[in-house]
């Protein structure tokens, strides 16, 4: 891979929602299964503590107390305890909320942004198209898009650092690092978040417009935090798309299928790469960290 600067990674989840398994995995069970609201804490050697998404917070229930937002909570029942919050997770690894310098938002669904108000010192990093797609939606359209505007702080725009919406080709990034670009990488372009090759954003739109995954390297492993490009590792391992009904909440079904296929290709070409879907209980159980970074 091209991520030459190593970081430290902690994986956690702040609450979970439940869905019938078959909606997210073709041929899955009719029973409701938990989908953790995953987030990541990245310790960068130069830029300090960074979050990728935040999971749920108690604010989610405040924002969904009345119609039409209440539809969100009823369609995707949520289980959350205050001790599950990203803030409490950080305390367990020796960090305070005010230590977080950046929050990278993969996309703007409520289960990814519900905790952003808890980080008053953070700047917000995201693909401009992701926010542009939801910022002007009416109330019902916003609920359908999974966006709850009240979850964002009042000074969200002032604290935003949108990623330059002009990605670089792999070869260009590799040349700037003096290394060889990977052969036949499924995505042609990446976003060099800090310009140092440490965190490389990849557009995995389809589930949501402008959704961004993140490539990074730790001392032991390479990771692709793929957001909601799939709901579980079984999906790309077993090549099982979600049920057609899941397309109701997607921004673009065709884009979703394309990025789903690219994720399968990535897994096959780079089997040692650890792919982390945001809502995969298997990944959280195996690689989640309760006190030691990976």
TITOR-793349 format. One record per residue (C-alpha): y, x, z; residue number from 1; residue in three letters. Coordinates in steps of 0.001 Angstrom, whole numbers, plus 500000, padded with zeros to 6 digits. Example, Ala and Ser with C-alpha at 12.3 -4.5 7.8 and 13.67 -1.06 7.14 Angstrom:
! TITOR-793349
<site><v>495500</v><u>512300</u><w>507800</w><i>1</i><aa>ALA</aa></site>
<site><v>498940</v><u>513670</u><w>507140</w><i>2</i><aa>SER</aa></site>
This chain:
! TITOR-793349
<site><v>500000</v><u>500000</u><w>500000</w><i>1</i><aa>UNK</aa></site>
<site><v>503634</v><u>500921</u><w>499863</w><i>2</i><aa>UNK</aa></site>
<site><v>504530</v><u>500387</u><w>503510</w><i>3</i><aa>UNK</aa></site>
<site><v>504854</v><u>504008</u><w>504556</w><i>4</i><aa>UNK</aa></site>
<site><v>506710</v><u>503562</u><w>507868</w><i>5</i><aa>UNK</aa></site>
<site><v>504430</v><u>502364</u><w>510655</w><i>6</i><aa>UNK</aa></site>
<site><v>505336</v><u>499594</u><w>513073</w><i>7</i><aa>UNK</aa></site>
<site><v>503646</v><u>498016</u><w>516079</w><i>8</i><aa>UNK</aa></site>
<site><v>502398</v><u>494432</u><w>515743</w><i>9</i><aa>UNK</aa></site>
<site><v>501659</v><u>491660</u><w>518225</w><i>10</i><aa>UNK</aa></site>
<site><v>500286</v><u>488293</u><w>517061</w><i>11</i><aa>UNK</aa></site>
<site><v>500735</v><u>485138</u><w>519121</w><i>12</i><aa>UNK</aa></site>
<site><v>501085</v><u>481370</u><w>518875</w><i>13</i><aa>UNK</aa></site>
<site><v>503426</v><u>478882</u><w>520522</w><i>14</i><aa>UNK</aa></site>
<site><v>501499</v><u>475613</u><w>520729</w><i>15</i><aa>UNK</aa></site>
<site><v>499424</v><u>473974</u><w>518035</w><i>16</i><aa>UNK</aa></site>
<site><v>499159</v><u>470837</u><w>515939</w><i>17</i><aa>UNK</aa></site>
<site><v>496034</v><u>468982</u><w>514876</w><i>18</i><aa>UNK</aa></site>
<site><v>494845</v><u>467801</u><w>511452</w><i>19</i><aa>UNK</aa></site>
<site><v>491522</v><u>466633</u><w>510050</w><i>20</i><aa>UNK</aa></site>
<site><v>489931</v><u>469830</u><w>508787</w><i>21</i><aa>UNK</aa></site>
<site><v>489194</v><u>468457</u><w>505304</w><i>22</i><aa>UNK</aa></site>
<site><v>492918</v><u>468191</u><w>504528</w><i>23</i><aa>UNK</aa></site>
<site><v>493321</v><u>471975</u><w>504714</w><i>24</i><aa>UNK</aa></site>
<site><v>489868</v><u>473047</u><w>503531</w><i>25</i><aa>UNK</aa></site>
<site><v>488104</v><u>471254</u><w>500705</w><i>26</i><aa>UNK</aa></site>
<site><v>484790</v><u>469911</u><w>501991</w><i>27</i><aa>UNK</aa></site>
<site><v>485796</v><u>470401</u><w>505630</w><i>28</i><aa>UNK</aa></site>
<site><v>485036</v><u>468105</u><w>508527</w><i>29</i><aa>UNK</aa></site>
<site><v>486730</v><u>464751</u><w>509152</w><i>30</i><aa>UNK</aa></site>
<site><v>487357</v><u>465752</u><w>512764</w><i>31</i><aa>UNK</aa></site>
<site><v>490777</v><u>466898</u><w>513899</w><i>32</i><aa>UNK</aa></site>
<site><v>490975</v><u>470645</u><w>514569</w><i>33</i><aa>UNK</aa></site>
<site><v>493770</v><u>472735</u><w>516121</w><i>34</i><aa>UNK</aa></site>
<site><v>496115</v><u>474816</u><w>513991</w><i>35</i><aa>UNK</aa></site>
<site><v>498052</v><u>477306</u><w>516148</w><i>36</i><aa>UNK</aa></site>
<site><v>501749</v><u>477727</u><w>515422</w><i>37</i><aa>UNK</aa></site>
<site><v>501570</v><u>481449</u><w>514898</w><i>38</i><aa>UNK</aa></site>
<site><v>504306</v><u>484050</u><w>515066</w><i>39</i><aa>UNK</aa></site>
<site><v>504444</v><u>487841</u><w>515081</w><i>40</i><aa>UNK</aa></site>
<site><v>506405</v><u>490356</u><w>517116</w><i>41</i><aa>UNK</aa></site>
<site><v>507029</v><u>493575</u><w>515202</w><i>42</i><aa>UNK</aa></site>
<site><v>508281</v><u>496675</u><w>516973</w><i>43</i><aa>UNK</aa></site>
<site><v>510159</v><u>498692</u><w>514361</w><i>44</i><aa>UNK</aa></site>
<site><v>510875</v><u>502368</u><w>515104</w><i>45</i><aa>UNK</aa></site>
<site><v>514479</v><u>502067</u><w>513901</w><i>46</i><aa>UNK</aa></site>
<site><v>515374</v><u>498362</u><w>514089</w><i>47</i><aa>UNK</aa></site>
<site><v>513736</v><u>497462</u><w>517369</w><i>48</i><aa>UNK</aa></site>
<site><v>511910</v><u>494208</u><w>518205</w><i>49</i><aa>UNK</aa></site>
<site><v>511667</v><u>491677</u><w>515372</w><i>50</i><aa>UNK</aa></site>
<site><v>510057</v><u>488246</u><w>515232</w><i>51</i><aa>UNK</aa></site>
<site><v>508434</v><u>486657</u><w>512216</w><i>52</i><aa>UNK</aa></site>
<site><v>508798</v><u>482910</u><w>512887</w><i>53</i><aa>UNK</aa></site>
<site><v>508749</v><u>481414</u><w>516394</w><i>54</i><aa>UNK</aa></site>
<site><v>506157</v><u>478649</u><w>516628</w><i>55</i><aa>UNK</aa></site>
<site><v>506976</v><u>475467</u><w>518577</w><i>56</i><aa>UNK</aa></site>
<site><v>509308</v><u>475005</u><w>521523</w><i>57</i><aa>UNK</aa></site>
<site><v>510198</v><u>472070</u><w>523781</w><i>58</i><aa>UNK</aa></site>
<site><v>513141</v><u>471494</u><w>521447</w><i>59</i><aa>UNK</aa></site>
<site><v>510705</v><u>470198</u><w>518832</w><i>60</i><aa>UNK</aa></site>
<site><v>510000</v><u>467169</u><w>521034</w><i>61</i><aa>UNK</aa></site>
<site><v>513708</v><u>466558</u><w>521603</w><i>62</i><aa>UNK</aa></site>
<site><v>514361</v><u>466612</u><w>517863</w><i>63</i><aa>UNK</aa></site>
<site><v>511475</v><u>464261</u><w>517112</w><i>64</i><aa>UNK</aa></site>
<site><v>512168</v><u>461709</u><w>519858</w><i>65</i><aa>UNK</aa></site>
<site><v>513736</v><u>459177</u><w>517468</w><i>66</i><aa>UNK</aa></site>
<site><v>513168</v><u>457906</u><w>513958</w><i>67</i><aa>UNK</aa></site>
<site><v>513018</v><u>459135</u><w>511282</w><i>68</i><aa>UNK</aa></site>
<site><v>512221</v><u>462546</u><w>512822</w><i>69</i><aa>UNK</aa></site>
<site><v>509600</v><u>460944</u><w>515065</w><i>70</i><aa>UNK</aa></site>
<site><v>507448</v><u>460481</u><w>511967</w><i>71</i><aa>UNK</aa></site>
<site><v>506980</v><u>464255</u><w>511888</w><i>72</i><aa>UNK</aa></site>
<site><v>505492</v><u>464290</u><w>515390</w><i>73</i><aa>UNK</aa></site>
<site><v>503180</v><u>461348</u><w>514711</w><i>74</i><aa>UNK</aa></site>
<site><v>501883</v><u>462709</u><w>511409</w><i>75</i><aa>UNK</aa></site>
<site><v>501159</v><u>466119</u><w>512955</w><i>76</i><aa>UNK</aa></site>
<site><v>500429</v><u>465644</u><w>516686</w><i>77</i><aa>UNK</aa></site>
<site><v>501581</v><u>468685</u><w>518653</w><i>78</i><aa>UNK</aa></site>
<site><v>500221</v><u>470211</u><w>521860</w><i>79</i><aa>UNK</aa></site>
<site><v>502612</v><u>472587</u><w>523598</w><i>80</i><aa>UNK</aa></site>
<site><v>503229</v><u>473971</u><w>527079</w><i>81</i><aa>UNK</aa></site>
<site><v>506355</v><u>475868</u><w>528063</w><i>82</i><aa>UNK</aa></site>
<site><v>504282</v><u>478909</u><w>529000</w><i>83</i><aa>UNK</aa></site>
<site><v>503096</v><u>479016</u><w>525367</w><i>84</i><aa>UNK</aa></site>
<site><v>506593</v><u>479786</u><w>524061</w><i>85</i><aa>UNK</aa></site>
<site><v>507458</v><u>482919</u><w>522126</w><i>86</i><aa>UNK</aa></site>
<site><v>509870</v><u>483826</u><w>524937</w><i>87</i><aa>UNK</aa></site>
<site><v>507073</v><u>483818</u><w>527529</w><i>88</i><aa>UNK</aa></site>
<site><v>504815</v><u>485753</u><w>525154</w><i>89</i><aa>UNK</aa></site>
<site><v>507494</v><u>488426</u><w>524848</w><i>90</i><aa>UNK</aa></site>
<site><v>507829</v><u>488639</u><w>528617</w><i>91</i><aa>UNK</aa></site>
<site><v>504128</v><u>489396</u><w>528845</w><i>92</i><aa>UNK</aa></site>
<site><v>504585</v><u>492425</u><w>526577</w><i>93</i><aa>UNK</aa></site>
<site><v>507686</v><u>493622</u><w>528415</w><i>94</i><aa>UNK</aa></site>
<site><v>510461</v><u>492188</u><w>526224</w><i>95</i><aa>UNK</aa></site>
<site><v>513329</v><u>489769</u><w>526819</w><i>96</i><aa>UNK</aa></site>
<site><v>514601</v><u>487166</u><w>524366</w><i>97</i><aa>UNK</aa></site>
<site><v>517846</v><u>489131</u><w>524091</w><i>98</i><aa>UNK</aa></site>
<site><v>515886</v><u>492188</u><w>522931</w><i>99</i><aa>UNK</aa></site>
<site><v>515038</v><u>490478</u><w>519630</w><i>100</i><aa>UNK</aa></site>
<site><v>517443</v><u>491817</u><w>517006</w><i>101</i><aa>UNK</aa></site>
<site><v>516098</v><u>489955</u><w>513980</w><i>102</i><aa>UNK</aa></site>
<site><v>514095</v><u>486800</u><w>513368</w><i>103</i><aa>UNK</aa></site>
<site><v>512506</v><u>486741</u><w>509922</w><i>104</i><aa>UNK</aa></site>
<site><v>511852</v><u>483160</u><w>508833</w><i>105</i><aa>UNK</aa></site>
<site><v>508966</v><u>482781</u><w>506417</w><i>106</i><aa>UNK</aa></site>
<site><v>510190</v><u>479240</u><w>505649</w><i>107</i><aa>UNK</aa></site>
<site><v>511969</v><u>476364</u><w>507371</w><i>108</i><aa>UNK</aa></site>
<site><v>509229</v><u>474015</u><w>508551</w><i>109</i><aa>UNK</aa></site>
<site><v>509673</v><u>472851</u><w>512127</w><i>110</i><aa>UNK</aa></site>
<site><v>506603</v><u>474655</u><w>513460</w><i>111</i><aa>UNK</aa></site>
<site><v>508096</v><u>477956</u><w>512286</w><i>112</i><aa>UNK</aa></site>
<site><v>511727</v><u>477551</u><w>513404</w><i>113</i><aa>UNK</aa></site>
<site><v>511491</v><u>475465</u><w>516605</w><i>114</i><aa>UNK</aa></site>
<site><v>512190</v><u>478460</u><w>518847</w><i>115</i><aa>UNK</aa></site>
<site><v>515060</v><u>480160</u><w>517023</w><i>116</i><aa>UNK</aa></site>
<site><v>517703</v><u>478926</u><w>519493</w><i>117</i><aa>UNK</aa></site>
<site><v>515939</v><u>480962</u><w>522180</w><i>118</i><aa>UNK</aa></site>
<site><v>517116</v><u>484252</u><w>520613</w><i>119</i><aa>UNK</aa></site>
<site><v>520909</v><u>484404</u><w>520967</w><i>120</i><aa>UNK</aa></site>
<site><v>521273</v><u>488040</u><w>519883</w><i>121</i><aa>UNK</aa></site>
<site><v>519136</v><u>487770</u><w>516740</w><i>122</i><aa>UNK</aa></site>
<site><v>520171</v><u>487813</u><w>513100</w><i>123</i><aa>UNK</aa></site>
<site><v>518190</v><u>485610</u><w>510732</w><i>124</i><aa>UNK</aa></site>
<site><v>516447</v><u>487005</u><w>507642</w><i>125</i><aa>UNK</aa></site>
<site><v>514997</v><u>484730</u><w>504951</w><i>126</i><aa>UNK</aa></site>
<site><v>514931</v><u>484152</u><w>501210</w><i>127</i><aa>UNK</aa></site>
<site><v>518079</v><u>482237</u><w>500206</w><i>128</i><aa>UNK</aa></site>
<site><v>516060</v><u>479732</u><w>498172</w><i>129</i><aa>UNK</aa></site>
<site><v>514135</v><u>478717</u><w>501284</w><i>130</i><aa>UNK</aa></site>
<site><v>517251</v><u>477499</u><w>503096</w><i>131</i><aa>UNK</aa></site>
<site><v>518979</v><u>476189</u><w>499982</w><i>132</i><aa>UNK</aa></site>
<site><v>515984</v><u>473921</u><w>499386</w><i>133</i><aa>UNK</aa></site>
<site><v>516428</v><u>472082</u><w>502710</w><i>134</i><aa>UNK</aa></site>
<site><v>519998</v><u>472503</u><w>503944</w><i>135</i><aa>UNK</aa></site>
<site><v>521451</v><u>469453</u><w>502133</w><i>136</i><aa>UNK</aa></site>
<site><v>518516</v><u>467059</u><w>502394</w><i>137</i><aa>UNK</aa></site>
<site><v>519009</v><u>463552</u><w>503724</w><i>138</i><aa>UNK</aa></site>
<site><v>517173</v><u>462507</u><w>506877</w><i>139</i><aa>UNK</aa></site>
<site><v>514029</v><u>461071</u><w>505269</w><i>140</i><aa>UNK</aa></site>
<site><v>513801</v><u>463804</u><w>502632</w><i>141</i><aa>UNK</aa></site>
<site><v>514155</v><u>466437</u><w>505369</w><i>142</i><aa>UNK</aa></site>
<site><v>511283</v><u>464934</u><w>507355</w><i>143</i><aa>UNK</aa></site>
<site><v>509105</v><u>464928</u><w>504236</w><i>144</i><aa>UNK</aa></site>
<site><v>510024</v><u>468596</u><w>503748</w><i>145</i><aa>UNK</aa></site>
<site><v>509133</v><u>469382</u><w>507375</w><i>146</i><aa>UNK</aa></site>
<site><v>512719</v><u>470420</u><w>508187</w><i>147</i><aa>UNK</aa></site>
<site><v>514534</v><u>469501</u><w>511402</w><i>148</i><aa>UNK</aa></site>
<site><v>518115</v><u>470745</u><w>511098</w><i>149</i><aa>UNK</aa></site>
<site><v>518811</v><u>470399</u><w>514832</w><i>150</i><aa>UNK</aa></site>
<site><v>516350</v><u>473200</u><w>515567</w><i>151</i><aa>UNK</aa></site>
<site><v>518772</v><u>475728</u><w>514075</w><i>152</i><aa>UNK</aa></site>
<site><v>521647</v><u>477081</u><w>516197</w><i>153</i><aa>UNK</aa></site>
<site><v>525180</v><u>475973</u><w>515378</w><i>154</i><aa>UNK</aa></site>
<site><v>526087</v><u>479504</u><w>514271</w><i>155</i><aa>UNK</aa></site>
<site><v>523018</v><u>479898</u><w>512060</w><i>156</i><aa>UNK</aa></site>
<site><v>525033</v><u>480723</u><w>508924</w><i>157</i><aa>UNK</aa></site>
<site><v>527220</v><u>483262</u><w>510711</w><i>158</i><aa>UNK</aa></site>
<site><v>524136</v><u>485059</u><w>512040</w><i>159</i><aa>UNK</aa></site>
<site><v>522218</v><u>484917</u><w>508778</w><i>160</i><aa>UNK</aa></site>
<site><v>521283</v><u>487948</u><w>506702</w><i>161</i><aa>UNK</aa></site>
<site><v>519623</v><u>486383</u><w>503634</w><i>162</i><aa>UNK</aa></site>
<site><v>517409</v><u>488746</u><w>501690</w><i>163</i><aa>UNK</aa></site>
<site><v>518943</v><u>489916</u><w>498437</w><i>164</i><aa>UNK</aa></site>
<site><v>517328</v><u>487452</u><w>496026</w><i>165</i><aa>UNK</aa></site>
<site><v>516597</v><u>490181</u><w>493487</w><i>166</i><aa>UNK</aa></site>
<site><v>513146</v><u>491614</u><w>494194</w><i>167</i><aa>UNK</aa></site>
<site><v>512059</v><u>495056</u><w>493064</w><i>168</i><aa>UNK</aa></site>
<site><v>509010</v><u>495785</u><w>490985</w><i>169</i><aa>UNK</aa></site>
<site><v>506164</v><u>497590</u><w>492721</w><i>170</i><aa>UNK</aa></site>
<site><v>506602</v><u>500648</u><w>490489</w><i>171</i><aa>UNK</aa></site>
<site><v>510288</v><u>500913</u><w>491423</w><i>172</i><aa>UNK</aa></site>
<site><v>509555</v><u>500733</u><w>495153</w><i>173</i><aa>UNK</aa></site>
<site><v>506720</v><u>503258</u><w>494808</w><i>174</i><aa>UNK</aa></site>
<site><v>508910</v><u>505685</u><w>492870</w><i>175</i><aa>UNK</aa></site>
<site><v>511619</v><u>505505</u><w>495541</w><i>176</i><aa>UNK</aa></site>
<site><v>508985</v><u>506435</u><w>498167</w><i>177</i><aa>UNK</aa></site>
<site><v>507372</v><u>509176</u><w>496072</w><i>178</i><aa>UNK</aa></site>
<site><v>503981</v><u>507467</u><w>496134</w><i>179</i><aa>UNK</aa></site>
<site><v>501673</v><u>505769</u><w>493637</w><i>180</i><aa>UNK</aa></site>
<site><v>501915</v><u>502018</u><w>493178</w><i>181</i><aa>UNK</aa></site>
<site><v>498686</v><u>500084</u><w>493861</w><i>182</i><aa>UNK</aa></site>
<site><v>496720</v><u>499152</u><w>490763</w><i>183</i><aa>UNK</aa></site>
<site><v>496692</v><u>495514</u><w>489688</w><i>184</i><aa>UNK</aa></site>
<site><v>498482</v><u>494192</u><w>492747</w><i>185</i><aa>UNK</aa></site>
<site><v>498531</v><u>490360</u><w>492502</w><i>186</i><aa>UNK</aa></site>
<site><v>502298</v><u>490047</u><w>492944</w><i>187</i><aa>UNK</aa></site>
<site><v>504595</v><u>491920</u><w>490577</w><i>188</i><aa>UNK</aa></site>
<site><v>507645</v><u>492114</u><w>492843</w><i>189</i><aa>UNK</aa></site>
<site><v>508538</v><u>492661</u><w>496478</w><i>190</i><aa>UNK</aa></site>
<site><v>511579</v><u>492499</u><w>498747</w><i>191</i><aa>UNK</aa></site>
<site><v>512202</v><u>495701</u><w>500700</w><i>192</i><aa>UNK</aa></site>
<site><v>513619</v><u>494015</u><w>503815</w><i>193</i><aa>UNK</aa></site>
<site><v>515273</v><u>497045</u><w>505434</w><i>194</i><aa>UNK</aa></site>
<site><v>515283</v><u>499344</u><w>502405</w><i>195</i><aa>UNK</aa></site>
<site><v>512911</v><u>501783</u><w>504094</w><i>196</i><aa>UNK</aa></site>
<site><v>509562</v><u>500481</u><w>502843</w><i>197</i><aa>UNK</aa></site>
<site><v>508488</v><u>499354</u><w>506327</w><i>198</i><aa>UNK</aa></site>
<site><v>508478</v><u>495587</u><w>505752</w><i>199</i><aa>UNK</aa></site>
<site><v>507896</v><u>494271</u><w>502247</w><i>200</i><aa>UNK</aa></site>
<site><v>508496</v><u>490586</u><w>501592</w><i>201</i><aa>UNK</aa></site>
<site><v>506403</v><u>488715</u><w>499017</w><i>202</i><aa>UNK</aa></site>
<site><v>507305</v><u>485321</u><w>497567</w><i>203</i><aa>UNK</aa></site>
<site><v>504370</v><u>482986</u><w>498269</w><i>204</i><aa>UNK</aa></site>
<site><v>506143</v><u>479719</u><w>497459</w><i>205</i><aa>UNK</aa></site>
<site><v>504258</v><u>476490</u><w>496874</w><i>206</i><aa>UNK</aa></site>
<site><v>503684</v><u>475188</u><w>500366</w><i>207</i><aa>UNK</aa></site>
<site><v>507457</v><u>475506</u><w>500754</w><i>208</i><aa>UNK</aa></site>
<site><v>510169</v><u>476703</u><w>498386</w><i>209</i><aa>UNK</aa></site>
<site><v>511115</v><u>480338</u><w>498949</w><i>210</i><aa>UNK</aa></site>
<site><v>508312</v><u>480951</u><w>501441</w><i>211</i><aa>UNK</aa></site>
<site><v>507950</v><u>484665</u><w>502174</w><i>212</i><aa>UNK</aa></site>
<site><v>504949</v><u>486645</u><w>503356</w><i>213</i><aa>UNK</aa></site>
<site><v>505240</v><u>490123</u><w>504847</w><i>214</i><aa>UNK</aa></site>
<site><v>503341</v><u>493351</u><w>504164</w><i>215</i><aa>UNK</aa></site>
<site><v>503362</v><u>495968</u><w>506918</w><i>216</i><aa>UNK</aa></site>
<site><v>501385</v><u>498892</u><w>508314</w><i>217</i><aa>UNK</aa></site>
<site><v>500503</v><u>499799</u><w>511907</w><i>218</i><aa>UNK</aa></site>
<site><v>498810</v><u>502963</u><w>513164</w><i>219</i><aa>UNK</aa></site>
<site><v>495381</v><u>501394</u><w>512690</w><i>220</i><aa>UNK</aa></site>
<site><v>495610</v><u>498781</u><w>509916</w><i>221</i><aa>UNK</aa></site>
<site><v>497548</v><u>497262</u><w>507036</w><i>222</i><aa>UNK</aa></site>
<site><v>498482</v><u>493600</u><w>507268</w><i>223</i><aa>UNK</aa></site>
<site><v>499689</v><u>490804</u><w>505029</w><i>224</i><aa>UNK</aa></site>
<site><v>501265</v><u>488040</u><w>507095</w><i>225</i><aa>UNK</aa></site>
<site><v>500936</v><u>485336</u><w>504452</w><i>226</i><aa>UNK</aa></site>
<site><v>502681</v><u>482428</u><w>506255</w><i>227</i><aa>UNK</aa></site>
<site><v>501233</v><u>479097</u><w>505032</w><i>228</i><aa>UNK</aa></site>
<site><v>499872</v><u>480305</u><w>501696</w><i>229</i><aa>UNK</aa></site>
<site><v>496583</v><u>479125</u><w>503245</w><i>230</i><aa>UNK</aa></site>
<site><v>495863</v><u>477410</u><w>506554</w><i>231</i><aa>UNK</aa></site>
<site><v>492827</v><u>479534</u><w>507407</w><i>232</i><aa>UNK</aa></site>
<site><v>491012</v><u>482712</u><w>506445</w><i>233</i><aa>UNK</aa></site>
<site><v>488008</v><u>480661</u><w>505359</w><i>234</i><aa>UNK</aa></site>
<site><v>490130</v><u>479202</u><w>502559</w><i>235</i><aa>UNK</aa></site>
<site><v>490544</v><u>482485</u><w>500647</w><i>236</i><aa>UNK</aa></site>
<site><v>487210</v><u>483987</u><w>501732</w><i>237</i><aa>UNK</aa></site>
<site><v>485265</v><u>480954</u><w>500546</w><i>238</i><aa>UNK</aa></site>
<site><v>487739</v><u>480061</u><w>497772</w><i>239</i><aa>UNK</aa></site>
<site><v>488226</v><u>476533</u><w>499091</w><i>240</i><aa>UNK</aa></site>
<site><v>491545</v><u>474914</u><w>498265</w><i>241</i><aa>UNK</aa></site>
<site><v>493009</v><u>472185</u><w>500474</w><i>242</i><aa>UNK</aa></site>
<site><v>492389</v><u>468524</u><w>499717</w><i>243</i><aa>UNK</aa></site>
<site><v>494641</v><u>466984</u><w>497071</w><i>244</i><aa>UNK</aa></site>
<site><v>496319</v><u>464912</u><w>499814</w><i>245</i><aa>UNK</aa></site>
<site><v>497764</v><u>468128</u><w>501259</w><i>246</i><aa>UNK</aa></site>
<site><v>499871</v><u>468378</u><w>498116</w><i>247</i><aa>UNK</aa></site>
<site><v>502079</v><u>465574</u><w>499427</w><i>248</i><aa>UNK</aa></site>
<site><v>503915</v><u>468037</u><w>501674</w><i>249</i><aa>UNK</aa></site>
<site><v>504018</v><u>470915</u><w>499167</w><i>250</i><aa>UNK</aa></site>
<site><v>507197</v><u>471904</u><w>497379</w><i>251</i><aa>UNK</aa></site>
<site><v>505259</v><u>472822</u><w>494210</w><i>252</i><aa>UNK</aa></site>
<site><v>501515</v><u>472259</u><w>493785</w><i>253</i><aa>UNK</aa></site>
<site><v>501248</v><u>474554</u><w>490782</w><i>254</i><aa>UNK</aa></site>
<site><v>502969</v><u>477411</u><w>492608</w><i>255</i><aa>UNK</aa></site>
<site><v>500682</v><u>476817</u><w>495559</w><i>256</i><aa>UNK</aa></site>
<site><v>497579</v><u>477113</u><w>493364</w><i>257</i><aa>UNK</aa></site>
<site><v>498918</v><u>480282</u><w>491739</w><i>258</i><aa>UNK</aa></site>
<site><v>499612</v><u>481979</u><w>495064</w><i>259</i><aa>UNK</aa></site>
<site><v>496309</v><u>480739</u><w>496481</w><i>260</i><aa>UNK</aa></site>
<site><v>494512</v><u>482477</u><w>493613</w><i>261</i><aa>UNK</aa></site>
<site><v>496580</v><u>485636</u><w>494123</w><i>262</i><aa>UNK</aa></site>
<site><v>495582</v><u>485688</u><w>497779</w><i>263</i><aa>UNK</aa></site>
<site><v>491911</v><u>485526</u><w>496782</w><i>264</i><aa>UNK</aa></site>
<site><v>492540</v><u>488400</u><w>494356</w><i>265</i><aa>UNK</aa></site>
<site><v>494316</v><u>490413</u><w>497070</w><i>266</i><aa>UNK</aa></site>
<site><v>491381</v><u>489967</u><w>499451</w><i>267</i><aa>UNK</aa></site>
<site><v>488898</v><u>491048</u><w>496791</w><i>268</i><aa>UNK</aa></site>
<site><v>490884</v><u>494094</u><w>495656</w><i>269</i><aa>UNK</aa></site>
<site><v>491907</v><u>495281</u><w>499140</w><i>270</i><aa>UNK</aa></site>
<site><v>489138</v><u>494122</u><w>501531</w><i>271</i><aa>UNK</aa></site>
<site><v>490410</v><u>496347</u><w>504350</w><i>272</i><aa>UNK</aa></site>
<site><v>493804</v><u>494624</u><w>504320</w><i>273</i><aa>UNK</aa></site>
<site><v>494111</v><u>492195</u><w>507222</w><i>274</i><aa>UNK</aa></site>
<site><v>495406</v><u>488868</u><w>505871</w><i>275</i><aa>UNK</aa></site>
<site><v>497044</v><u>486714</u><w>508554</w><i>276</i><aa>UNK</aa></site>
<site><v>497667</v><u>483008</u><w>507846</w><i>277</i><aa>UNK</aa></site>
<site><v>500144</v><u>481542</u><w>510332</w><i>278</i><aa>UNK</aa></site>
<site><v>497803</v><u>478776</u><w>511503</w><i>279</i><aa>UNK</aa></site>
<site><v>494390</v><u>480449</u><w>511603</w><i>280</i><aa>UNK</aa></site>
<site><v>492643</v><u>480251</u><w>514983</w><i>281</i><aa>UNK</aa></site>
<site><v>490005</v><u>482758</u><w>513834</w><i>282</i><aa>UNK</aa></site>
<site><v>492653</v><u>485410</u><w>513133</w><i>283</i><aa>UNK</aa></site>
<site><v>494454</v><u>484743</u><w>516393</w><i>284</i><aa>UNK</aa></site>
<site><v>491223</v><u>485039</u><w>518388</w><i>285</i><aa>UNK</aa></site>
<site><v>490189</v><u>488268</u><w>516639</w><i>286</i><aa>UNK</aa></site>
<site><v>493498</v><u>490076</u><w>516181</w><i>287</i><aa>UNK</aa></site>
<site><v>495900</v><u>488277</u><w>518496</w><i>288</i><aa>UNK</aa></site>
<site><v>497309</v><u>490468</u><w>521220</w><i>289</i><aa>UNK</aa></site>
<site><v>497671</v><u>489620</u><w>524854</w><i>290</i><aa>UNK</aa></site>
<site><v>499199</v><u>492905</u><w>525862</w><i>291</i><aa>UNK</aa></site>
<site><v>498478</v><u>495691</u><w>523398</w><i>292</i><aa>UNK</aa></site>
<site><v>500073</v><u>496144</u><w>520018</w><i>293</i><aa>UNK</aa></site>
<site><v>497881</v><u>496758</u><w>516983</w><i>294</i><aa>UNK</aa></site>
